[in-house]
Amino acid sequence: MPETVENDPDEYVAVCARCGIAIKTEEVGGELDGRFVDYVERMQGVANFMLCLDHWEEFKNNSNTSVEDGIARRAQSIADSQRNMDRYL
């Protein structure tokens, strides 16, 4: 993630589609450009998404894992959420 905030809007080239921070050219990790399908709204379109360095790495890692790995991460996420809820109840 960036270390400092510049006040000059011309320094920034995009907003990370994952975390929403303004990013400079050297902070762009990757870009997705093409068609999308929104299954909730039942529509199609064309989109261009830019991701910061951290979220581009996260995207690549998540895209290269198996469904079994995703199931394990889902179970871990549920367990973590349950533990957090138990702390407040």
C-alpha positions in Angstrom: 0.0 0.0 0.0 1.1 3.6 -0.6 3.1 5.3 2.2 2.0 8.9 1.7 -0.9 10.8 0.3 -0.3 13.4 -2.4 -2.7 16.3 -2.7 -2.2 16.7 -6.5 -5.1 14.8 -8.2 -3.0 14.7 -11.4 -0.6 12.3 -9.7 -3.3 9.6 -9.7 -4.4 7.5 -12.7 -7.1 5.2 -11.3 -9.0 3.9 -8.3 -8.4 0.3 -7.2 -11.6 -1.6 -8.0 -11.1 -3.7 -4.8 -10.2 -1.3 -2.0 -11.1 2.0 -3.6 -7.9 3.9 -3.0 -6.5 6.3 -5.6 -3.4 4.8 -7.2 -0.5 6.2 -9.2 0.9 4.7 -12.4 3.7 2.8 -10.4 1.1 1.5 -8.0 -1.1 -0.2 -10.6 -0.7 -4.0 -10.2 -2.9 -5.0 -13.1 -6.0 -4.4 -15.1 -9.0 -6.4 -16.2 -10.6 -5.2 -19.4 -13.6 -6.8 -21.2 -17.1 -8.1 -20.8 -18.9 -8.8 -17.6 -22.1 -10.5 -16.6 -24.0 -9.3 -13.5 -26.1 -12.3 -12.4 -27.9 -10.3 -9.7 -29.1 -7.5 -12.0 -29.3 -9.9 -15.0 -27.3 -7.7 -17.3 -24.1 -7.7 -19.4 -21.7 -4.9 -20.1 -18.1 -3.9 -20.7 -15.9 -2.9 -17.9 -12.3 -1.9 -17.1 -11.0 -2.5 -13.6 -7.6 -1.5 -12.3 -6.2 -3.0 -9.1 -3.5 -1.8 -6.8 -0.4 -4.0 -6.4 -1.6 -5.8 -3.3 -5.0 -6.6 -4.7 -3.6 -7.7 -8.1 -1.5 -10.3 -6.2 -4.6 -11.4 -4.2 -6.5 -11.7 -7.5 -3.8 -13.8 -9.1 -3.5 -16.1 -6.1 -7.3 -16.6 -5.8 -7.6 -17.2 -9.5 -5.0 -20.0 -9.4 -6.5 -22.1 -6.6 -8.8 -25.1 -6.7 -12.4 -25.3 -5.7 -11.2 -27.5 -2.8 -8.9 -24.7 -1.6 -11.9 -22.3 -1.9 -14.1 -24.6 0.2 -11.4 -24.7 2.9 -11.1 -20.9 2.9 -14.9 -20.6 3.1 -15.0 -22.9 6.1 -12.2 -20.9 7.7 -14.0 -17.6 7.1 -17.2 -19.0 8.7 -15.2 -20.2 11.7 -13.5 -16.9 12.1 -16.8 -15.0 11.8 -18.3 -17.3 14.4 -15.4 -16.8 16.8 -15.7 -13.0 16.4 -19.4 -13.1 17.1 -18.9 -15.3 20.2 -16.6 -12.6 21.6 -19.4 -10.0 21.6 -22.3 -12.2 22.8 
